[in-house]
Amino acid sequence: MIIVIGSNKGGVGKTTLATNLAVAFAIRMNKAVLVDADPQGSALYWGSVRQQKQHTPFVNVAQRRGNLVDALKVLSRQNQVVIVDVPGRNSPELISAMSVADIVISPHACSQLDLETLQELEDQVHALRPLNPKIRVLIYQSMGTTNPKIRQRERSDFCSYVSVFENLLLANSSGFQRLAYRECISEGIGVLESNNPLAADEIQQLLTELLNG
């Protein structure tokens, strides 16, 4: 299974989501690889920090750039799950990875600037559908508010906006703005290995959603 974490909007937590899913799959199964295809190299840095840890499940982090089609096909034959962290805005890595992906998870915050990029994503998926008819694109609400007074309204607004795009599916699970995510990136771990049960539950819910189709 090839899972691409991609968005046309920056700063929405793509690497955070990719590293946490990599840990979640590593805990559940041995053959999983995280591909860092972003020139910023944040996932690769996270992987280098993780290598210094003891008593944590091994996460293989591979670096790839440019057209990812052949590389992802090879890695998919060698692993049960390939998670790909790609740069956004119509990058060669994003488009080529989407052309062979089983699932694309596109994190977006509930803001006008973030959600307006969904039309671009819809157009990309429509253009790629003849090449990859099996592709599923999940829109994942990231960086949600933890304020109970506005949390429900924010979720409702997010769901309403996503619902108008026929090629995009709304993920049932969602993530919130929690310090634990930032701390885990710098420590080379995932929130499932942290002492924050709320963040851990968010990743576990997404993992369950992916595995159950």
C-alpha positions in Angstrom: 0.0 0.0 0.0 1.3 3.4 -1.0 0.1 6.3 1.2 1.0 9.8 0.0 0.8 12.7 2.5 0.4 15.7 0.2 -1.2 19.1 0.0 -0.9 22.2 -2.1 -0.8 24.3 1.0 2.3 24.5 3.2 2.5 24.5 7.0 -0.4 22.1 7.5 1.5 19.3 9.2 2.4 17.0 6.4 5.7 15.8 7.9 4.1 15.5 11.4 1.4 13.3 10.0 3.8 11.2 7.9 6.2 10.5 10.8 3.4 9.6 13.1 1.8 7.3 10.6 5.2 5.7 10.0 5.5 4.9 13.7 1.9 3.6 13.9 2.5 1.2 11.0 5.9 0.2 12.4 4.3 -0.8 15.7 1.7 -2.8 13.8 3.8 -4.4 11.1 7.5 -4.8 10.3 7.6 -3.9 6.6 7.0 -0.2 6.5 9.1 2.6 5.0 8.9 6.4 5.2 10.0 8.2 2.0 11.2 11.8 2.5 10.6 13.4 -0.9 10.6 17.0 0.4 13.8 19.1 -0.2 13.4 20.5 3.3 14.4 17.0 4.6 12.4 17.2 7.8 11.4 13.6 7.9 15.0 12.5 7.2 16.1 14.6 10.1 13.4 13.1 12.3 14.7 9.6 11.2 18.3 10.5 12.1 17.2 11.5 15.6 15.1 8.3 15.9 18.1 6.1 15.0 19.8 7.2 18.2 16.8 6.0 20.3 16.7 2.6 21.9 13.7 0.3 22.4 11.6 2.0 19.7 10.3 0.1 16.6 12.6 0.6 13.6 11.3 3.0 11.0 13.2 2.9 7.7 13.5 6.4 6.2 14.5 6.7 2.6 15.2 9.8 0.6 13.9 10.2 -2.9 13.5 13.2 -5.2 12.0 14.0 -8.6 9.8 11.5 -10.4 8.9 9.0 -7.8 7.0 6.4 -9.9 9.7 3.8 -10.3 11.1 4.2 -6.8 7.7 3.8 -5.1 6.9 0.8 -7.2 10.1 -0.9 -6.1 9.6 0.1 -2.4 6.0 -1.1 -2.5 7.2 -4.6 -3.6 9.6 -4.6 -0.7 7.3 -3.3 2.0 3.8 -3.7 3.2 3.3 0.0 3.5 5.1 3.0 1.9 4.4 6.4 3.4 5.5 9.3 1.2 6.1 12.9 2.5 6.0 15.1 -0.6 6.4 18.9 -1.2 3.3 20.7 -2.4 2.1 23.0 -5.1 2.1 20.8 -8.1 5.6 19.5 -7.4 6.9 16.6 -9.5 7.1 14.6 -6.4 3.4 15.2 -5.5 2.1 14.5 -8.9 4.2 11.5 -9.7 3.5 10.0 -6.2 -0.2 10.5 -6.6 -0.2 8.7 -10.0 0.7 5.4 -8.2 -0.8 6.0 -4.7 -3.5 3.9 -3.2 -4.4 6.6 -0.8 -3.6 10.3 -0.6 -4.0 12.0 2.7 -4.2 15.7 2.3 -4.1 17.6 5.6 -5.7 21.0 5.8 -6.4 23.4 8.5 -9.9 25.0 8.7 -8.9 28.3 7.2 -9.9 30.0 4.0 -6.4 30.0 2.6 -6.0 26.3 3.3 -9.4 25.2 2.0 -9.2 27.3 -1.2 -6.4 25.0 -2.4 -8.9 22.1 -2.5 -10.0 23.1 -6.0 -6.4 22.7 -7.2 -6.3 19.3 -5.6 -9.6 18.3 -7.1 -8.3 19.3 -10.6 -5.1 17.2 -10.0 -7.1 14.1 -9.0 -9.4 14.5 -12.0 -6.4 14.7 -14.3 -4.7 11.7 -12.7 -7.8 9.4 -12.5 -7.3 7.8 -15.9 -3.7 6.8 -14.9 -4.7 5.8 -11.4 -8.4 4.9 -11.2 -8.0 3.2 -7.7 -6.7 6.4 -6.0 -8.6 7.5 -2.8 -8.0 11.1 -1.6 -8.8 11.8 2.0 -9.0 15.3 3.3 -7.8 15.3 6.9 -8.5 18.2 9.2 -5.3 19.1 10.9 -4.3 21.6 13.5 -7.9 21.8 14.8 -8.8 24.0 17.7 -9.0 22.4 21.2 -11.3 25.2 22.4 -14.5 23.4 23.2 -16.6 26.5 22.6 -15.8 26.6 18.9 -14.5 23.1 18.1 -17.8 21.8 16.9 -18.5 24.8 14.7 -15.0 24.6 13.1 -15.5 20.9 12.3 -18.9 21.6 10.8 -17.5 24.4 8.6 -14.7 22.1 7.5 -17.0 19.2 6.6 -19.3 21.6 4.7 -16.5 23.0 2.6 -15.1 19.6 1.7 -18.5 18.1 0.8 -18.8 20.0 -2.5 -15.8 18.2 -4.1 -16.8 14.9 -5.7 -13.2 13.5 -6.1 -12.3 14.2 -2.5 -13.4 12.2 0.6 -13.6 13.6 4.1 -11.6 11.7 6.6 -13.7 10.8 9.7 -10.6 11.2 11.9 -8.9 14.6 12.5 -6.0 16.1 14.4 -5.7 19.0 16.7 -3.1 21.7 17.6 -1.2 20.0 20.3 2.3 20.7 21.7 2.9 16.9 21.8 3.2 16.8 18.0 6.0 19.3 17.9 7.8 17.8 20.8 7.7 14.3 19.2 9.2 15.6 15.9 12.2 17.0 17.8 12.6 13.8 19.8 12.4 11.4 16.9 9.3 9.6 18.2 5.6 9.4 17.4 2.7 10.5 19.7 1.9 6.8 20.1 5.2 6.6 22.0 4.5 9.7 24.0 2.6 10.4 27.2 -0.2 12.3 25.4 -3.2 10.0 25.1 -5.3 12.5 23.2 -2.8 12.9 20.4 -2.1 9.2 20.4 -5.8 8.5 20.0 -6.0 10.9 17.0 -3.3 8.9 15.1 -4.8 5.6 16.2 -8.2 6.6 14.8 -6.6 7.6 11.5 -4.7 4.3 11.3 -7.9 2.3 12.0 -9.7 4.3 9.2 -6.9 3.5 6.7 -6.8 -0.2 7.6 -10.6 -0.6 7.5 -10.8 1.1 4.1 
